């Protein structure tokens, strides 16, 4: 297991300071604010800590309310909305400096048999044939106004092996493409068998690249090259089938719409053997800077 993955696991191991109140810290990010995937994953940890072990999260819906301060702790307050015979619902509010920065609702369910069907997995190359972030990102160093961005991107993703199938948005600036993108990902090391941990890891990664397809449609490179100002607004996930975040997962992403300074990304996450594990939808601010 890499030291970066150890650090991320420590980040997700929240301190319990009251029955339904937890405290977390932040790790360094590419930009001077808390990474959205981190606060979403920590909030899911907080919710899951208040739920019986035989119930697994099947969906979450969340809103990013304010920019998080990476230098201050985050307090997660859990509201036990409902405990039913099959389903459990939790609401989590993340607070910094006396103000809510993030809100999450999550639903958990006991396992049961049911009807089965799924969308087919799209074609994708073998992840082992694709370059790692450390191999790929330096190729685009000349695209960034800040030369330190490449090192910060590599450091921020060191806990996760994330591999682009095609060039990322900052690799094709000025060349509009079909609003679709694919990445393979898995953690850089084995994880414990706790199902909640694997859900939280996937939640963490799901905020890294989902709005890429919005940028691709317009030939924009994103905030890293300074031609777009962006931030996550809301994020929803549905967990369909068991998976392991330490095994390859295909993140197949597309953007059906952008308007009003906002862009929508939707995606499906498949296991390497073709099982549909997760559906994700996110809307974010996507603004072209004004002179």
C-alpha positions in Angstrom: 0.0 0.0 0.0 1.3 3.5 -0.9 2.0 6.1 1.8 -0.5 8.4 -0.1 -3.2 5.7 0.2 -2.4 5.4 3.9 -2.8 9.1 4.3 -6.1 9.1 2.5 -7.4 6.2 4.7 -6.4 8.3 7.8 -8.3 11.2 6.3 -11.5 9.1 6.0 -11.1 7.7 9.5 -13.1 10.4 11.2 -12.8 11.3 14.9 -16.1 10.8 16.8 -16.6 13.7 19.2 -20.2 13.0 20.2 -22.8 10.3 19.4 -23.7 11.7 16.0 -20.9 14.3 15.5 -17.6 13.6 13.8 -14.6 15.7 12.9 -12.3 15.4 9.9 -9.3 17.1 8.5 -8.2 17.8 4.9 -5.2 16.9 2.8 -3.4 19.2 0.4 -5.3 19.8 -2.9 -4.4 21.1 -6.3 -6.3 24.4 -5.4 -6.5 26.2 -2.1 -9.9 24.8 -1.1 -11.2 21.4 0.1 -11.5 18.9 -2.6 -15.2 18.1 -3.1 -14.7 14.3 -3.3 -13.0 14.4 0.1 -15.9 16.2 1.9 -18.5 13.9 0.1 -16.6 10.8 1.1 -16.1 11.9 4.7 -19.8 12.8 5.0 -20.7 9.3 3.8 -18.3 7.8 6.4 -20.1 9.9 9.1 -23.5 8.7 7.9 -22.3 5.1 7.7 -20.9 5.1 11.2 -24.5 5.5 12.5 -26.1 2.7 10.5 -26.3 -1.0 11.3 -23.5 -3.0 9.7 -25.9 -5.1 7.6 -27.2 -2.1 5.7 -25.2 -0.7 2.8 -25.5 2.7 1.1 -27.5 2.5 -2.1 -27.7 6.2 -2.9 -26.5 9.7 -1.9 -27.6 13.2 -2.9 -25.5 16.2 -2.0 -25.0 19.9 -2.4 -21.7 21.9 -2.2 -22.7 25.1 -0.4 -19.5 27.0 0.3 -15.8 26.6 -0.5 -14.1 24.6 2.2 -11.0 25.8 4.1 -8.3 23.1 3.9 -6.6 24.6 7.0 -9.5 24.1 9.3 -11.2 20.9 10.7 -14.6 20.0 9.3 -17.4 19.0 11.7 -20.0 16.5 10.4 -23.3 16.4 12.2 -25.5 13.4 11.4 -29.3 13.5 11.7 -31.0 10.0 12.0 -33.9 10.7 9.8 -35.4 7.2 9.6 -34.7 3.6 10.6 -37.1 1.3 8.8 -37.3 -2.4 8.4 -35.3 -2.4 5.1 -34.1 1.1 4.7 -32.2 3.6 6.8 -31.9 7.4 5.9 -29.4 9.8 7.2 -28.7 13.5 6.7 -25.3 15.0 7.2 -24.3 18.7 7.4 -20.6 19.6 7.2 -19.7 22.8 9.0 -16.6 25.0 9.1 -16.2 28.4 10.9 -19.8 28.1 12.0 -21.3 27.8 8.5 -22.5 24.8 6.5 -20.3 24.0 3.6 -21.9 20.8 2.4 -25.1 18.8 2.8 -25.6 15.1 2.1 -28.6 12.8 2.3 -27.9 9.0 2.1 -30.0 6.0 2.1 -29.0 2.5 3.2 -30.6 -0.9 2.6 -30.4 -4.4 3.9 -29.5 -6.9 1.1 -32.4 -8.5 -0.8 -33.0 -10.4 -4.0 -34.8 -8.7 -6.8 -35.2 -8.2 -10.6 -31.9 -7.8 -12.5 -30.9 -6.0 -15.7 -28.3 -3.4 -16.6 -26.9 -1.3 -19.4 -24.1 -2.9 -21.3 -20.5 -1.9 -20.5 -19.1 0.2 -23.4 -15.9 -0.8 -25.2 -12.7 0.4 -23.4 -9.0 -0.6 -23.7 -7.3 -2.7 -21.1 -6.2 -0.3 -18.3 -2.8 -1.9 -18.0 -2.0 -0.6 -21.5 -2.7 3.0 -20.6 -0.2 5.5 -19.0 -0.3 6.3 -15.3 -0.9 9.9 -14.2 2.8 10.2 -13.4 3.6 9.2 -17.0 0.9 11.2 -18.8 0.7 14.5 -17.0 4.3 15.8 -17.6 3.5 15.6 -21.4 1.2 18.5 -20.9 3.4 20.6 -18.6 3.6 23.4 -21.3 -0.2 23.8 -21.3 -0.3 25.1 -17.7 0.4 28.7 -16.8 1.6 27.5 -13.4 4.4 24.9 -13.8 3.6 23.5 -10.3 0.2 22.3 -11.4 1.6 19.0 -12.8 3.3 18.1 -9.5 0.2 19.0 -7.5 -2.0 16.9 -9.8 0.3 13.9 -9.4 0.5 14.3 -5.7 -3.3 14.8 -5.3 -3.9 11.5 -7.3 -1.1 9.5 -5.8 -3.5 7.4 -3.6 -5.4 6.4 -6.7 -4.2 4.9 -10.0 -6.3 6.9 -12.5 -5.7 6.4 -16.2 -7.3 8.4 -19.1 -8.4 6.4 -22.1 -8.1 9.5 -24.3 -6.4 12.9 -23.9 -7.8 14.9 -21.0 -9.3 18.4 -21.6 -6.1 20.2 -21.0 -4.5 18.1 -23.7 -6.7 19.2 -26.5 -7.4 22.9 -25.8 -9.1 24.5 -28.8 -10.2 21.2 -30.3 -13.9 20.5 -29.5 -14.7 16.8 -29.2 -17.7 14.6 -28.5 -18.7 15.3 -24.9 -17.6 11.9 -23.6 -14.6 10.7 -21.6 -13.4 7.5 -20.0 -11.0 6.8 -17.2 -10.0 3.6 -15.4 -9.3 3.9 -11.7 -8.4 1.8 -8.6 -6.7 2.6 -5.3 -2.9 2.3 -5.2 -3.0 -0.7 -2.8 -5.3 -3.2 -1.3 -8.2 -2.1 1.0 -9.9 -3.9 3.9 -13.1 -5.7 3.1 -15.4 -3.1 4.8 -18.0 -2.3 2.1 -18.5 1.2 3.4 -14.8 1.9 2.7 -15.1 0.9 -0.9 -18.2 3.1 -1.4 -16.4 6.0 0.2 -13.3 5.6 -2.0 -15.4 5.5 -5.2 -17.2 8.6 -3.9 -13.9 10.3 -3.4 -12.7 9.6 -7.0 -16.1 10.3 -8.6 -15.5 14.1 -8.2 -12.2 14.1 -10.0 -13.1 14.0 -13.7 -16.9 14.0 -14.1 -17.1 17.5 -15.6 -14.3 16.7 -18.1 -16.9 15.9 -20.8 -18.5 19.4 -20.5 -15.1 20.9 -21.2 -14.4 18.6 -24.2 -17.5 19.7 -26.0 -16.1 23.3 -26.1 -12.4 22.6 -26.5 -11.8 24.1 -23.1 -8.9 22.9 -20.8 -10.5 23.8 -17.5 -9.3 25.7 -14.5 -5.8 24.2 -14.8 -5.2 26.2 -17.9 -7.3 29.2 -16.9 -9.9 29.2 -19.6 -12.7 28.1 -17.3 -13.8 28.8 -13.8 -15.4 25.8 -12.2 -16.8 24.3 -9.0 -19.1 21.4 -8.1 -22.7 22.4 -7.2 -24.4 19.1 -6.5 -23.5 15.4 -6.7 -25.7 12.2 -6.7 -24.7 8.6 -6.8 -26.6 5.3 -6.9 -24.7 2.1 -5.8 -26.2 -0.8 -7.7 -24.0 -3.8 -7.1 -21.0 -4.7 -4.9 -17.6 -3.7 -6.1 -14.1 -3.2 -4.8 -12.4 0.2 -5.2 -9.0 -1.6 -5.2 -9.8 -3.4 -8.4 -10.1 -1.7 -11.8 -13.3 0.3 -12.4 -14.3 2.0 -15.7 -15.7 5.5 -15.3 -17.7 6.2 -18.5 -18.7 9.9 -18.5 -20.7 12.2 -20.8 -22.3 15.6 -20.8 -25.9 16.0 -22.1 -26.1 19.7 -21.5 -24.3 23.0 -20.6 -26.1 26.3 -20.2 -26.5 29.3 -17.9 -22.9 29.0 -16.6 -23.5 25.4 -15.5 -22.6 22.0 -17.0 -24.1 18.6 -16.3 -22.1 15.4 -16.2 -23.5 11.9 -16.0 -21.6 8.6 -15.8 -21.7 4.9 -15.2 -19.0 3.0 -13.3 -18.4 -0.6 -14.3 -16.3 -3.4 -12.8 -13.7 -4.8 -15.2 -15.8 -7.9 -15.8 -18.7 -5.7 -17.0 -21.1 -5.3 -14.0 -22.7 -1.9 -13.7 -21.7 -0.8 -10.1 -22.6 2.9 -9.9 -24.4 5.7 -11.6 -23.3 9.3 -11.0 -24.7 12.7 -11.9 -23.1 16.0 -11.1 -23.8 19.6 -12.0 -21.1 22.2 -11.7 -20.3 25.9 -12.4 -18.6 26.1 -15.7 -17.9 29.8 -16.5 -15.7 31.4 -19.1 -13.7 34.1 -17.3 -14.6 37.7 -18.3 -11.8 40.1 -19.3 
